[in-house]
Amino acid sequence: MGALDEGHFDVELENATKLSCLELDVEEEPEIAEIEDAVKILLEGLGEDVNREGLKKTPLRVAKAFREGTRGYRQKANDIVQGALFPESGLDNGVGHAGGAGGLVIVRDLDLFSYCESCLLPFQVKCHVGYVPSEQRVVGLSKLSRVADVFAKRLQDPQRLADEVCSALHHSIKATGVAVLLQCQHIHFPSLESMFLESSIQDWVQVQVSSGSGDFENEEADVWRDFLSLLRLRGFPVDKIGIKKSTTEQCCPSVASSTNRISSNMVSTNPAMADAVVSIIRSLGEDPSRKELIGTPTRFVKWLMKFQNSNREVKLNGFFCSMLEPIKSNGEVRCNKQMHSELNLPFWSQCEHHLLPFHGVVHIGYFCAEGVNPIAKSLLQSIVHFYGFKLQVQERLTRQIAETVAPLLDGDIMVVVEASHTCMISRGIEKLRSSTATVAVLGRFATDPGARSLFLQKISSG
């Protein structure tokens, strides 16, 4: 039971072959080839060998992800709504609003993602849409989500995204009013230096924006209060709205933080990389000279250079040569070993397969004899940071941390890495809130199930 019979397997194989053919069609798009060439230039600028295993197909994977994540440039909202407007009468008599004549309709909790126009990293969107029908017509509810997705799948700014979705729905469904509220999360990726200098690092920048038309143009209107009340009814944490208010708050950390301002020297030192990003933006269907995009190539290059390969190993070896010594006794040493653990060590890294960030926490468990000083948390955190700030895969990161710490502990170590991958919300997968766990066990942890169970319980309760 649970095994595939031969006939079923043949069908699966045939379907896989058809899928591969479709993928080949995508790969033959001229824009894909242009983005691939640009990504190779970026990898070479990082000091990477584009022909090494793990990076050979990265240019193609990045190109396909960018094209998929910006497919909205090749779609039109009107094409989606046409044929999805249905007659629905209002109240037969009496005073009030209902149905296709003034009854408020809300679709809540739409999960979207969009590429930030300022730094080209994906950001997450929780979208809530409401409208007031008119002319005794209503629109198919799924179309509200699909229209929102058309504009999300472009290089975007949260406020412009809300405005474009609102305007498109207002004109395509002829509503009396449309309201759009977006709750956006943009990853905040720190520098390696700030990781050592700051005690706490902000994971996400959160911004709420809204847009309204028709009945919703006045932010004090009763219909807005009804809209927000229906969101709060299901537990959505909604701030007070401010329609099209001017604000200095920025969703993108690369723009908001004064410490991340880009100097004009940055482009001159990496002209080929900056030109490669310009080529990517143009291949996506955008105008690189649009004022909101002028600084994007420089910001993207600066972010990417955090993971420059040159001298990384030299810095790593130089840092550890004075610190990585076998742990020493503080007096009497007994043969009985005790388990120690350091939990929730934060890390940030960059997926080498898709050039997208992933981040999370590292848990390290180890045995050492009584009377022996445990390893300092600061040293373990430093090891995590050094292996995190490079082009990585989570499995390798887990192994490298374990292999580096193991010699200090006679090989008795267990490492668990829990991470959220940006690539899981893009590339057409869109699995928001998913996470990945990887494990490395050495020495006693490899042969003692009880030890592994005890450490995992510590993680669960910690």
C-alpha positions in Angstrom: 0.0 0.0 0.0 1.3 3.4 -0.9 3.4 2.2 -3.8 2.7 3.3 -7.4 1.8 0.7 -9.9 3.6 0.6 -13.2 0.7 2.3 -15.1 0.4 5.1 -12.7 4.2 5.6 -12.9 4.1 5.9 -16.7 1.4 8.6 -16.4 3.5 10.5 -13.9 6.6 10.2 -16.1 4.6 11.4 -19.1 3.3 14.4 -17.1 6.8 15.2 -16.0 8.0 15.1 -19.6 5.3 17.6 -20.6 6.3 19.8 -17.7 9.9 19.7 -18.8 8.9 20.8 -22.3 7.0 23.7 -20.9 10.1 24.7 -18.9 12.2 24.5 -22.0 9.8 27.0 -23.7 10.4 29.4 -20.8 14.1 29.0 -21.0 14.1 29.9 -24.7 12.7 33.4 -23.9 15.3 36.0 -25.0 14.8 37.9 -21.7 15.8 34.7 -19.8 19.1 34.6 -21.6 19.7 38.3 -21.0 19.1 37.9 -17.2 21.3 34.8 -17.1 24.2 36.7 -18.6 23.7 39.5 -16.1 23.6 37.1 -13.1 26.9 35.6 -14.3 28.5 39.0 -14.2 27.2 39.5 -10.6 28.6 36.2 -9.4 32.0 36.9 -11.0 31.9 40.3 -9.2 31.5 38.4 -5.9 34.7 36.4 -6.7 32.7 33.2 -7.4 33.3 30.5 -10.0 30.2 30.3 -12.0 31.1 26.8 -13.2 31.4 25.3 -9.7 28.8 22.8 -8.5 25.9 24.6 -6.9 26.3 27.7 -9.1 26.1 26.2 -12.6 22.4 26.6 -12.8 22.0 29.6 -10.5 21.8 32.2 -13.4 18.9 30.2 -15.0 17.2 29.8 -11.6 17.5 33.5 -10.8 16.3 34.5 -14.3 13.2 32.2 -14.1 12.4 33.5 -10.6 12.6 37.1 -11.7 10.4 36.5 -14.7 7.8 34.6 -12.7 7.8 37.2 -9.9 7.2 40.0 -12.4 4.7 38.3 -14.7 2.2 41.1 -13.9 3.9 43.3 -16.6 2.5 40.8 -19.1 -1.0 40.8 -17.7 -4.0 43.2 -17.7 -6.5 43.6 -15.0 -9.4 44.1 -17.4 -8.8 40.8 -19.1 -9.3 39.1 -15.7 -12.5 40.9 -14.7 -14.2 40.7 -18.1 -16.8 37.9 -18.0 -16.7 37.7 -14.2 -19.4 40.4 -13.5 -22.7 38.9 -12.5 -26.1 40.4 -12.0 -27.2 40.6 -8.4 -30.3 42.6 -7.3 -30.4 44.9 -4.3 -33.1 45.3 -1.7 -36.6 45.0 -3.2 -38.0 47.6 -0.8 -37.2 49.4 2.4 -34.2 51.5 3.4 -30.7 50.0 3.4 -28.0 48.5 1.3 -27.4 44.9 0.2 -26.5 42.6 -2.7 -25.5 44.3 -5.9 -26.7 47.7 -4.8 -24.5 49.0 -2.0 -23.8 46.0 0.1 -20.2 46.0 1.3 -18.1 43.1 0.1 -14.7 42.2 1.7 -12.1 39.6 0.9 -9.6 39.3 3.7 -6.2 37.8 4.3 -4.9 37.5 0.7 -1.2 36.4 0.9 0.9 38.0 -1.9 4.5 38.8 -2.5 6.2 41.5 -4.6 9.7 42.5 -5.6 10.8 45.7 -3.9 11.6 48.3 -6.6 14.3 49.8 -4.3 16.4 46.7 -3.7 15.0 43.9 -5.8 14.3 41.7 -2.8 10.8 40.1 -2.3 8.6 41.5 0.4 5.5 39.8 1.8 2.0 41.3 1.6 -1.2 40.6 3.6 -3.9 42.1 1.4 -7.5 43.0 2.3 -9.9 44.3 -0.4 -13.4 45.7 0.0 -15.8 47.2 -2.5 -19.3 48.6 -2.7 -21.2 47.2 -5.7 -23.3 49.3 -8.0 -25.6 48.9 -10.9 -26.8 45.6 -9.4 -23.6 43.7 -10.4 -21.0 41.9 -8.3 -17.7 40.5 -9.4 -16.5 36.9 -8.8 -14.6 37.0 -5.5 -11.5 35.2 -6.9 -11.0 38.0 -9.3 -10.3 40.5 -6.5 -7.3 38.3 -5.5 -6.2 37.8 -9.1 -6.3 41.6 -9.9 -4.2 42.3 -6.7 -1.7 39.6 -7.8 -1.3 41.2 -11.3 0.0 44.4 -9.7 1.9 42.6 -6.9 3.9 40.7 -9.6 5.8 43.8 -10.6 8.6 45.9 -9.1 6.7 47.7 -6.5 6.4 50.1 -3.6 3.7 49.3 -1.0 1.8 52.5 -1.4 1.8 52.4 -5.2 0.7 48.8 -5.1 -2.3 49.7 -2.9 -3.1 52.6 -5.2 -2.8 50.6 -8.4 -5.0 47.7 -7.1 -7.6 50.2 -5.9 -7.7 52.1 -9.2 -7.8 49.0 -11.4 -10.7 47.5 -9.4 -12.7 50.8 -9.3 -12.6 51.2 -13.0 -13.0 47.6 -14.1 -15.9 46.6 -11.9 -17.6 50.1 -11.8 -17.9 50.0 -8.1 -19.3 52.8 -5.9 -16.1 52.6 -3.9 -13.1 50.4 -3.4 -10.8 50.0 -0.3 -7.4 48.3 -0.2 -5.4 47.8 2.9 -1.9 46.2 2.8 0.2 44.9 5.7 3.7 44.5 4.3 6.8 42.9 5.7 10.3 43.5 4.2 13.3 41.6 5.4 15.9 43.6 7.2 19.3 42.2 6.3 22.0 43.5 8.7 25.7 44.0 7.8 28.3 41.6 9.3 29.6 44.5 11.4 26.3 45.4 12.9 25.8 41.8 13.9 28.7 42.1 16.3 28.0 45.7 17.5 24.2 45.5 18.1 22.7 43.4 20.8 19.4 42.9 19.0 18.7 42.9 15.2 15.4 43.7 13.6 14.3 40.9 11.4 11.5 42.6 9.5 10.3 46.1 8.7 6.6 46.3 8.9 4.5 48.9 7.1 0.7 49.3 6.7 -0.7 51.3 3.7 -4.1 51.9 2.4 -6.0 53.3 -0.6 -9.6 54.2 -1.2 -11.8 55.4 -4.0 -15.4 56.6 -4.3 -17.2 56.0 -1.0 -13.8 55.3 0.6 -12.0 58.5 -0.5 -12.8 60.1 2.9 -10.9 58.2 5.5 -13.4 59.2 8.2 -16.3 57.8 6.2 -18.6 55.3 8.0 -17.9 52.7 5.3 -14.2 52.7 6.3 -15.1 52.0 9.9 -17.3 49.1 8.8 -14.4 47.8 6.7 -11.9 47.9 9.6 -14.4 46.5 12.1 -14.9 43.5 9.9 -11.1 42.9 9.7 -10.7 43.2 13.5 -13.7 40.8 13.9 -11.4 38.0 12.8 -8.4 39.1 14.8 -6.5 41.0 12.1 -4.3 43.7 13.9 -5.2 46.8 11.9 -3.8 50.2 12.7 -5.7 53.4 12.1 -5.8 54.1 8.4 -4.3 57.2 6.7 -5.3 57.5 3.1 -2.5 58.7 0.8 -0.8 60.6 3.7 2.7 61.8 3.2 5.1 59.9 5.4 8.8 59.4 5.8 8.3 55.8 6.8 9.9 53.5 4.3 9.3 49.8 3.8 12.7 49.1 2.3 15.5 49.2 4.9 18.1 50.0 2.2 16.3 53.3 1.6 15.1 54.0 5.2 18.4 53.6 7.0 20.8 56.5 6.7 23.6 54.0 7.4 22.8 52.2 4.2 22.8 55.3 1.9 24.8 54.6 -1.2 27.6 56.9 -2.2 28.3 57.7 -5.8 31.6 55.9 -5.5 29.8 52.6 -5.2 28.8 52.4 -8.8 32.2 53.5 -10.1 33.9 50.7 -8.3 31.5 48.1 -9.7 30.4 49.4 -13.1 29.9 46.0 -14.7 27.8 44.8 -11.8 25.7 47.9 -11.8 25.2 47.6 -15.6 24.2 44.0 -15.1 21.4 45.0 -12.7 20.2 47.7 -15.2 20.0 44.9 -17.8 17.9 42.7 -15.4 15.5 45.6 -14.7 15.1 46.2 -18.5 14.5 42.5 -19.2 11.7 42.4 -16.7 9.8 45.0 -18.7 10.6 48.1 -16.6 12.3 51.4 -17.4 15.6 51.6 -15.5 15.5 55.4 -15.9 12.2 55.7 -13.9 13.1 57.9 -11.0 12.1 55.3 -8.4 14.5 52.8 -10.0 17.6 55.0 -10.6 19.2 54.1 -7.3 18.1 50.4 -7.4 21.2 49.0 -9.2 23.5 50.6 -6.7 21.5 49.4 -3.7 21.3 45.8 -5.1 25.0 45.7 -5.7 25.8 47.0 -2.2 23.5 44.3 -0.7 25.0 41.6 -2.8 28.6 42.6 -1.9 27.9 41.5 1.7 28.6 38.0 0.4 31.8 38.7 -1.5 33.9 35.5 -1.6 37.3 37.1 -1.7 39.3 37.0 1.5 36.4 35.5 3.4 38.3 32.4 4.4 41.4 34.4 5.2 39.3 36.6 7.6 37.7 33.5 9.1 41.0 31.7 9.7 42.6 34.8 11.1 39.7 35.4 13.5 39.7 31.9 14.8 43.4 31.2 15.1 43.5 33.0 18.5 40.1 31.8 19.7 39.6 28.2 18.6 41.5 26.4 21.3 40.4 23.3 23.2 38.2 24.2 26.1 40.1 24.3 29.4 39.4 23.0 32.8 38.6 25.4 35.7 40.0 23.0 38.3 39.1 19.4 39.1 37.9 17.5 36.0 35.6 14.5 36.3 34.9 11.9 33.8 31.1 12.4 33.9 30.0 14.6 31.0 27.1 17.1 31.1 25.1 18.4 28.2 25.3 22.1 27.5 23.4 24.1 24.9 23.2 27.5 23.3 19.8 28.1 21.7 18.4 30.7 19.3 21.6 32.1 17.9 20.4 34.3 15.0 21.9 34.1 11.5 21.4 35.6 8.1 22.6 34.0 4.8 22.2 34.0 1.1 20.9 31.1 -0.9 23.5 30.3 -3.6 20.8 28.6 -5.8 18.5 31.6 -6.2 20.5 34.6 -4.8 17.7 35.2 -2.2 18.2 35.6 1.5 17.3 33.1 4.2 17.5 33.6 7.9 16.7 32.0 11.2 18.3 30.6 14.3 20.9 28.0 15.2 20.8 25.7 18.2 24.0 24.0 19.4 24.2 21.2 21.9 27.3 19.6 23.2 28.8 17.4 26.0 31.8 18.4 28.1 33.2 17.0 31.3 32.4 18.4 34.7 34.9 21.1 35.7 35.5 22.2 32.1 34.4 25.7 31.1 31.6 25.7 28.5 32.3 27.4 25.2 31.5 31.2 25.3 28.2 32.1 23.6 30.0 34.9 21.8 32.4 32.5 20.1 29.6 30.2 18.9 27.7 33.2 17.6 30.8 34.4 15.8 31.2 31.0 14.1 27.5 31.2 13.0 27.9 34.7 11.6 31.1 33.9 9.6 29.6 30.9 7.9 26.3 32.7 7.4 27.6 35.7 5.5 28.4 33.9 2.2 26.6 32.2 -0.6 25.2 29.2 1.2 22.8 26.3 1.4 21.3 25.4 4.7 22.6 21.9 4.8 26.2 23.0 4.3 25.8 25.8 6.8 24.7 23.2 9.4 27.6 20.9 8.7 30.2 23.6 8.7 29.1 24.9 12.1 29.2 21.4 13.5 32.6 20.5 12.0 34.2 23.8 13.3 33.0 23.4 16.9 33.5 19.6 17.1 37.3 19.6 17.6 36.9 21.7 20.8 34.5 19.1 22.3 36.0 15.7 21.4 33.5 15.5 18.6 30.3 15.4 20.7 28.0 18.0 19.2 24.5 18.4 17.7 23.5 21.4 15.5 19.9 22.2 14.5 19.3 25.1 12.1 15.8 26.5 11.6 15.3 28.9 8.8 12.8 30.8 6.6 13.7 31.0 2.9 12.7 33.9 0.8 12.8 31.6 -2.2 9.8 29.8 -0.7 7.6 32.9 -1.2 8.7 33.6 -4.7 9.4 31.5 -7.9 5.7 30.6 -8.2 5.9 28.5 -5.0 4.5 31.2 -2.6 4.6 29.0 0.5 4.4 31.8 3.1 5.2 31.0 6.7 6.9 27.7 5.8 10.2 26.9 7.5 13.1 24.4 7.1 15.0 22.5 9.8 18.4 20.8 9.2 20.4 18.7 11.6 24.0 17.6 12.1 25.1 15.1 14.7 28.6 14.0 15.6 30.1 11.8 18.2 27.9 10.7 21.1 24.8 12.4 19.5 25.2 10.2 16.5 24.9 7.0 18.5 22.7 8.0 21.5 19.0 8.6 20.7 18.4 9.6 24.3 20.9 12.4 24.0 19.3 13.7 20.7 15.9 13.5 22.3 17.0 15.5 25.4 18.5 18.2 23.3 15.5 18.5 21.0 13.3 18.8 24.2 15.6 21.7 25.3 14.9 23.4 22.0 11.2 22.9 22.3 11.0 24.3 25.8 13.6 27.0 25.2 
